[in-house]
Every structure is written in C-alpha cells, then in structure tokens.
Amino acid sequence: MLFTFFFPEKAHSPDLSVGLNPHILLKDSLPTAKIKAPIGSNQNACRRNWLFFSAAKMIQLLYLVLCAEGLVAFLLVVKIGLFRELVMKCIDQVKMRKGTVLTIAGTFAAILFSNFISIIKIQNKGAKLGTMSPMDQVLWRTNLLEASLMGFCLFLGFLIDRMHHYLRKLIVLRSTTGASKKEVESLEKERTQFKEKAEKADEEIKKLKKEISNLTENLNKLKKESGEKDKQIETAEAHVTALQKQAADLLLEYDRLLEDNQNLQNQAQGYR
C-alpha cells in the first residue's frame, strides 16, 4: 500500500507488486493464486513484506510526530487562549527529564545515520551494477523519506526547544519590566509628591520673604522714628541744661539781692 501510494507508476509491475503488496503475498499462499513464485522466494517475500510493513508503520509514526511537533510549534507561536501556557508547562515537565529527551533524540539521530548509510549503500550498489533494481529503488526512496521525516522531526524539536527557551526569557523580561514599571510609577509618584512639597515650600518662602520685607520696612520706620526721638531728646537735654544754667544764675542773683537787702536793712537800722 505504501509503494502504490508514493510510487503509482511502479504499482502495476507484476514482479514488484508480488514482493511489496501484502495482500498479494497472502494470495500467493492460496492454491488459486495466478502468480507462482519460484522455489526459495517465499522467505525473501516474507522478509520484504515485513520490512515494508515496518517501514510503513515507522513513516506513519514519523508523520504523527511531525504533525504533533508542528501543532506544538503553532501553539507556541500563536497565542490561543490558555493553550500556550499549557504547552509551556508540558515542555517544562518534559525538559525536567533530560535523560529521556536526549535518549529519544539520540535514537532518532542513530536511525537517521543508519538511513543515510543504507541510502549510500544502495547508491553504491546501483553504481556498481549500472542499474538499480525496483526493490532497491523502493528501499532507497523509503529510506530517503524516513531520513527526511526524521530530519524534520529533529529540526522541529530543536526549534520548539529554542522557542520555549526564548519565550521563558520573554516572560522573565516581561515580569522584570512589570516590576520596573511599578518602580518607575512609584518614583513618578514620589517625584510628583516632591514637586508638590517644593511648590508648597516655594509658596511658604515667598510668604516669609514678604513678611521679612514688611518687617524690614517696619524696622526702617522704627529706626527713623528712634532717630527723630533721639534728636528730640538731645534738643530737650540741651534746653534742660540751658534752663539749669538760667536757674543757677537766678539763684546767684537771688543770693546777691538777699545780701543787698540785708545790707540795706543794716544801714537803715544804723541811721536810726
């Protein structure tokens, strides 16, 4: 079935279809089979049947793995609801078992290497013989298909690993940027508070400056008034000193007049 699907131009070859199609191989064992195999070819036919059956199963499994990896990669690239977080958690759980992952990857790499070796062997065999038999062509194409599918699977696995790694980094960076944004917002709030305090302080400083200017004006007025009063006090002191001199002169004059009066009284008594 695999050969008739991938290589329809070879499906109608009677010799090749006998060795490839399991239904025809089963018919060969019946007594009513039209195609008779030579003696000793039944074991080779069974072996080829088993090889192609296992190859078909392997290719189906590889297609399934490739589709699953493609779906995982799509869910990692495109965010659909909570599927990305679910896939990230599943990949985290898988990465916790590094030994199993490395074993599977090593197995795939070993099978890929063996497929390459078989492809080279078939090519060398065809180069030696000059032509490649239909069986070798089918084996060559089957090995090439398996190798290409395994290569794509390993490549998609590597891409999924890198995408998961960088998405984790992106999540960490987003969390750090969120924390830094919160810090910036808190700093901006503090800055606005400091601005408000600075504005209030400026207003208070302006009020204090006005009060200081008013006090300086009042002080200057008081200084002027005190200067005028000092002048008045000096003039009053000078006037007082002048009055004191006049009073002293008047007292002297009064004493002199008393003496004159006393003398005159004495003279008057003497005349009597």
Disulfide bonds with the S-S distance in Angstrom:
none
